[in-house]
Amino acid sequence: MDGSELLRARYGIDIPGAEVPDAIAPLLDRRVTRRYTEQPIPDSLLDALLAAAQSAPVKSDLQQYSVVVMRDKPRIKQIADWIGTMDWIATAPVFLVWCGDMRRGQRLCDIHNMPHANNNLDTFLNTAVDCSLAMGQFMAAAEAVGLGSCPISYVRSHIERVSPLLGLPAGVYPVAGLSIGWPQFRRPVAMRLPPSVVIHRERYDDSQMPEQVAAYDERRRARDPVAASGLKNNDVYPQRDGVGWSENAARQLSVPERFGFAAYLKTKGFDLA
Ligand SMILES: Cc1cc2nc3c(=O)[nH]c(=O)nc-3n(C[C@H](O)[C@H](O)[C@H](O)COP(=O)(O)O)c2cc1C
């Protein structure tokens, strides 16, 4: 596919004037992979991908995240079983759990006989950002060698069980899981909101958002209607045909998700103030 075809696949519209250099074309073509072959991932390759992840930028060079590598099939299946609706996770030869980590900084202060005076919301955000950038870079590196992956926020829905399974101490919490493996097949590219909705020039301006999102809903509906199985919160709202992306987003966002997360973080020593 050339650059304009990649842009059309990503947005469902032409993006006049955009030119896609060959070097970034693979980034436009990425998508998650939710089923894997039995082919293993050698440690030598995994270690290189993790080095690519660790090459991501880190706030103040503090490096406030950790990654737990899981290769033990029954333990990966245990997480898939707890989640219950994503059995394909068990087909992954490797499962990573990306964690925000305030603990290491606290220990460094201890080692150097200083107080840790940054147990606050800013540090929580920094740990999550460091972790997410590293995970993103890992995913791009994995995709570059033909591996597929899928982030799994659902590890946070079962945090009380996942956290002890991994032995996560106070100050360390999972941001997301990441299943990895050689793809059984490649899913279609998911269409994104148009740049006019997401990219603001000089000043934030969402005055045209409702009309632009309505047009996006139409484009998505034409390419890939939301299947009944993909509708969010079917127990709260009627299951019906023709629901668009934005309505489905509203169906999801109108019901509290992981309501107890802040309370959980407090039990793990995060102040969040
Ligand atoms: C932080 C994060 C958490 C996610 N959690 C899940 C998950 O628990 N289960 C899942 O199937 N997909 C999960 N995804 C994948 C998204 O559903 C997917 O990226 C999105 O539908 C767009 O598809 P694409 O990545 O192929 O473009 C997650 C993605 C991110 C970034």
The ligand as an ORCA input file, in Angstrom:
! r2SCAN-3c Opt
* xyz 0 1
  C      -4.401      1.058     27.359
  C      -5.135      0.097     26.438
  C      -5.850     -0.937     26.971
  C      -6.521     -1.855     26.149
  N      -7.179     -2.902     26.724
  C      -7.723     -3.852     25.935
  C      -8.323     -5.014     26.526
  O      -8.386     -5.170     27.749
  N      -8.820     -5.951     25.675
  C      -8.760     -5.816     24.314
  O      -9.215     -6.710     23.617
  N      -8.207     -4.729     23.728
  C      -7.672     -3.749     24.505
  N      -7.051     -2.665     23.941
  C      -6.955     -2.574     22.469
  C      -7.950     -1.576     21.900
  O      -9.246     -2.106     21.993
  C      -7.562     -1.266     20.444
  O      -6.303     -0.630     20.437
  C      -8.607     -0.389     19.770
  O      -9.820     -1.098     19.608
  C      -8.169      0.114     18.414
  O      -7.749     -0.944     17.579
  P      -6.310     -0.919     16.927
  O      -5.280     -0.881     18.021
  O      -6.210     -2.182     16.105
  O      -6.213      0.298     16.058
  C      -6.425     -1.712     24.740
  C      -5.681     -0.658     24.195
  C      -5.034      0.229     25.028
  C      -4.211      1.354     24.418
*
